[in-house]
Amino acid sequence: GRRLGLVTGLARDSDGNIWVSSGASFEGAYRWDGRSWRHFGAAEGLAADRVHALATDRAGRVWFLGHSTTDLSSGPGAFVLERGRFTRWGPAEGLPNGRVYAFADGPDGARWFGTRIGLSRWRDGAWKHWTVRRGTVGTLSFKMPFRVFSISVDPKGRPWFGGGDPADYAYALGSIDEKDSLVFKSSADGLLNNVVWQVLADSEGTIWSSTEGGVSAYRDGVWFNFGTDRGLGHSSTWPMQLRDGVLKVGSL
């Protein structure tokens, strides 16, 4: 009985329930169990003005990535639902920023969070944060926080992430190397465009990036690019799904 408006989060949990959320239209989240809809909000423990996105971890649990409508620089953090109870992972629990855009977990048990000011990892009971990127643009050097909009972990447990914005600084495809250092690959290396909306690591270790210029695939130091010159109908791409060897791409 409620008009949902803009839906930005969609997920299915291990029990087959369908969850929807919005970063713009309504607070909390709704669950469809095959028979009826139920709303979950602050009264149930999901204390988020808006839930920008939903992510499912390797155990089939749904993570709710929260935003705030009153504090645009931060937010409530992320929430995970387990055994009917919501647990918060926010600034009070060690996350440096509560405006959470992305989440992924690795085969080593690491939990990766993408926020408005960078990348965070929780592993073996300890946090590590990467919140400043240093580099150059032309002749100018910079030191600035970077937004992480998408995270995917490859089969070796290495995270890959993106999150540029045409109205902001576009930092391209990022990762964490074996020394726990930030590394980036940009259009100078072979990436189609430095604005990366989604990153997807497949089971063979290929890293797919949907960008403002098309889709890029990177593996073992080699790039494969798919733009309008390769039959892509629109150069600005965003959502991707890989299943049974078929990549599905949505436009922006």
C-alpha positions as CSV (number, residue, x, y, z in Angstrom):
1,G,0.0,0.0,0.0
2,R,2.9,2.4,-0.3
3,R,4.4,4.0,-3.3
4,L,8.1,3.1,-3.2
5,G,9.5,5.7,-5.6
6,L,13.2,5.3,-6.5
7,V,14.5,1.8,-5.5
8,T,18.3,1.7,-5.4
9,G,18.9,-1.6,-3.4
10,L,17.8,-5.1,-4.3
11,A,18.9,-8.4,-2.8
12,R,17.9,-12.0,-2.1
13,D,18.9,-13.6,1.2
14,S,19.7,-17.3,1.9
15,D,16.1,-18.0,2.7
16,G,14.9,-16.7,-0.7
17,N,13.4,-13.5,0.7
18,I,13.6,-10.4,-1.6
19,W,14.7,-7.1,0.0
20,V,14.3,-3.6,-1.5
21,S,15.6,-0.3,-0.2
22,S,16.1,3.3,-1.4
23,G,18.8,5.9,-1.0
24,A,16.3,8.6,-1.9
25,S,12.6,7.7,-1.3
26,F,11.9,5.8,2.0
27,E,13.6,4.9,5.2
28,G,14.6,1.3,6.2
29,A,13.8,-1.6,3.9
30,Y,11.0,-3.9,2.7
31,R,11.0,-7.7,2.6
32,W,8.9,-9.9,0.4
33,D,8.7,-13.5,1.7
34,G,6.6,-14.9,-1.2
35,R,3.3,-14.0,0.5
36,S,3.4,-10.5,1.9
37,W,5.5,-7.4,2.3
38,R,7.0,-6.3,5.7
39,H,8.8,-3.0,6.5
40,F,11.9,-3.0,8.7
41,G,13.0,0.3,10.2
42,A,14.4,1.8,13.4
43,A,11.9,-0.1,15.6
44,E,13.3,-3.3,14.3
45,G,16.9,-2.2,14.7
46,L,17.5,-0.8,11.2
47,A,18.2,2.8,12.2
48,A,19.0,4.3,8.8
49,D,17.2,7.3,7.3
50,R,18.0,5.8,3.9
51,V,19.5,2.5,2.8
52,H,21.5,3.3,-0.3
53,A,22.3,-0.3,-1.3
54,L,22.0,-4.0,-0.2
55,A,24.8,-6.6,-0.4
56,T,24.7,-10.3,0.3
57,D,27.8,-11.9,1.9
58,R,29.2,-15.4,1.4
59,A,27.0,-16.7,4.2
60,G,23.8,-15.4,2.5
61,R,23.3,-12.6,5.0
62,V,22.1,-9.2,3.8
63,W,24.0,-6.1,4.6
64,F,22.1,-2.7,4.6
65,L,24.3,0.2,3.6
66,G,23.0,3.3,5.3
67,H,22.9,7.0,4.5
68,S,21.6,10.0,6.4
69,T,19.3,12.7,5.1
70,T,20.4,15.2,7.8
71,D,24.2,14.7,7.6
72,L,25.3,14.5,4.0
73,S,28.9,14.0,5.1
74,S,28.3,10.9,7.1
75,G,25.6,8.5,8.2
76,P,24.6,5.6,10.4
77,G,26.9,3.0,8.9
78,A,26.1,-0.5,7.7
79,F,23.8,-3.1,9.3
80,V,23.8,-6.9,8.9
81,L,20.7,-9.0,9.6
82,E,21.4,-12.4,11.3
83,R,19.0,-14.6,13.1
84,G,16.3,-11.9,13.0
85,R,18.6,-9.2,14.6
86,F,20.3,-6.2,13.1
87,T,23.9,-5.5,14.1
88,R,25.4,-2.0,13.3
89,W,28.8,-1.5,11.8
90,G,29.3,2.3,12.0
91,P,31.5,5.0,13.4
92,A,30.9,3.8,17.0
93,E,32.2,0.4,16.0
94,G,35.3,1.7,14.3
95,L,34.3,2.7,10.8
96,P,35.8,6.2,10.0
97,N,32.7,7.4,8.1
98,G,29.1,6.2,8.3
99,R,28.0,7.0,4.8
100,V,28.5,3.5,3.3
101,Y,28.2,2.9,-0.4
102,A,29.7,-0.6,-0.8
103,F,30.4,-3.9,1.0
104,A,32.1,-7.2,0.2
105,D,33.6,-10.0,2.2
106,G,36.6,-12.1,1.2
107,P,37.5,-15.8,1.5
108,D,39.9,-15.0,4.4
109,G,37.0,-13.6,6.4
110,A,37.9,-10.0,5.7
111,R,35.0,-7.5,5.5
112,W,35.5,-4.5,3.2
113,F,33.5,-1.3,3.4
114,G,33.4,1.5,0.9
115,T,32.5,4.9,2.4
116,R,32.4,8.6,1.4
117,I,36.0,9.0,2.5
118,G,37.7,5.7,1.4
119,L,38.1,2.0,2.0
120,S,38.1,0.1,5.3
121,R,38.9,-3.5,6.2
122,W,37.9,-5.5,9.3
123,R,39.8,-8.7,9.7
124,D,40.7,-10.8,12.7
125,G,39.1,-8.3,15.0
126,A,41.1,-5.3,13.8
127,W,40.4,-2.4,11.5
128,K,42.6,-0.9,8.8
129,H,41.6,2.2,6.8
130,W,42.7,3.8,3.6
131,T,41.2,7.3,3.5
132,V,43.7,9.5,1.5
133,R,45.0,9.1,-2.0
134,R,48.2,10.9,-3.1
135,G,49.1,11.4,-6.7
136,T,49.2,13.9,-9.6
137,V,46.8,15.3,-12.2
138,G,48.8,16.9,-14.9
139,T,51.3,19.2,-13.1
140,L,49.3,19.4,-9.9
141,S,49.9,17.0,-7.0
142,F,47.0,16.1,-4.7
143,K,46.2,14.5,-1.3
144,M,42.5,13.9,-0.8
145,P,39.9,11.4,0.4
146,F,38.3,9.2,-2.2
147,R,34.7,7.8,-2.4
148,V,34.4,4.0,-2.8
149,F,31.2,3.3,-4.7
150,S,31.7,-0.4,-5.5
151,I,33.9,-3.3,-4.2
152,S,34.5,-6.8,-5.4
153,V,37.0,-9.4,-4.1
154,D,38.8,-11.7,-6.5
155,P,39.4,-15.4,-5.9
156,K,42.8,-14.7,-4.1
157,G,41.1,-12.4,-1.6
158,R,42.3,-9.1,-3.2
159,P,39.8,-6.3,-3.2
160,W,39.1,-4.1,-6.3
161,F,37.1,-0.9,-6.1
162,G,35.9,2.1,-8.0
163,G,33.9,5.2,-7.3
164,G,34.7,8.2,-9.4
165,D,32.1,10.8,-10.2
166,P,31.9,13.1,-13.3
167,A,31.2,16.1,-10.9
168,D,34.1,15.1,-8.6
169,Y,37.6,13.6,-9.0
170,A,37.6,10.4,-11.0
171,Y,40.3,8.1,-9.6
172,A,39.7,5.0,-11.8
173,L,40.1,1.4,-10.7
174,G,41.7,0.8,-7.3
175,S,43.1,-2.2,-5.4
176,I,45.2,-3.2,-2.3
177,D,48.4,-5.0,-3.1
178,E,50.2,-7.6,-1.1
179,K,52.0,-4.9,1.0
180,D,48.6,-3.4,2.0
181,S,49.3,-0.4,-0.2
182,L,46.8,1.5,-2.4
183,V,47.3,0.9,-6.2
184,F,45.4,2.4,-9.0
185,K,44.9,1.7,-12.7
186,S,43.6,4.4,-15.0
187,S,43.0,5.3,-18.6
188,A,46.8,5.7,-19.0
189,D,47.1,2.0,-18.3
190,G,44.3,0.9,-20.6
191,L,41.0,1.5,-18.7
192,L,38.4,3.0,-20.9
193,N,37.4,5.8,-18.6
194,N,38.4,6.9,-15.1
195,V,34.8,7.2,-13.8
196,V,34.1,3.6,-12.6
197,W,30.6,2.9,-11.4
198,Q,30.8,-0.8,-10.6
199,V,33.6,-3.4,-10.3
200,L,33.0,-7.1,-10.6
201,A,35.7,-9.8,-10.1
202,D,34.8,-13.2,-11.7
203,S,35.7,-16.7,-10.6
204,E,38.7,-16.8,-13.0
205,G,40.2,-13.6,-11.7
206,T,39.1,-11.2,-14.5
207,I,38.2,-7.7,-13.2
208,W,35.3,-6.1,-15.0
209,S,34.7,-2.3,-14.7
210,S,31.6,-0.5,-15.9
211,T,32.7,3.1,-16.7
212,E,31.5,6.3,-18.4
213,G,33.2,5.1,-21.6
214,G,32.1,1.4,-21.7
215,V,33.2,-1.8,-20.0
216,S,36.8,-2.8,-19.3
217,A,38.1,-6.2,-18.4
218,Y,41.6,-6.7,-16.8
219,R,43.4,-9.9,-16.2
220,D,47.1,-10.8,-15.9
221,G,48.2,-7.4,-17.0
222,V,46.1,-7.4,-20.2
223,W,43.1,-5.1,-20.9
224,F,40.0,-5.9,-23.1
225,N,37.7,-3.0,-23.7
226,F,34.1,-3.0,-25.0
227,G,32.8,0.4,-26.1
228,T,30.4,1.6,-28.7
229,D,32.9,0.6,-31.4
230,R,32.4,-3.1,-30.2
231,G,28.6,-3.0,-30.4
232,L,27.8,-1.5,-27.0
233,G,24.7,0.6,-27.4
234,H,25.5,3.2,-24.8
235,S,28.9,4.3,-23.5
236,S,27.8,5.2,-20.0
237,T,27.5,1.9,-18.2
238,W,26.7,1.0,-14.6
239,P,25.1,-2.3,-13.3
240,M,26.7,-5.6,-14.3
241,Q,25.7,-9.2,-13.6
242,L,27.8,-12.2,-14.6
243,R,26.2,-15.6,-14.6
244,D,27.0,-18.8,-16.6
245,G,29.6,-17.0,-18.6
246,V,27.3,-14.2,-19.8
247,L,27.9,-10.6,-18.7
248,K,24.8,-8.4,-18.6
249,V,25.3,-4.7,-18.6
250,G,22.9,-1.8,-17.8
251,S,23.4,1.7,-19.0
252,L,23.5,4.9,-17.0
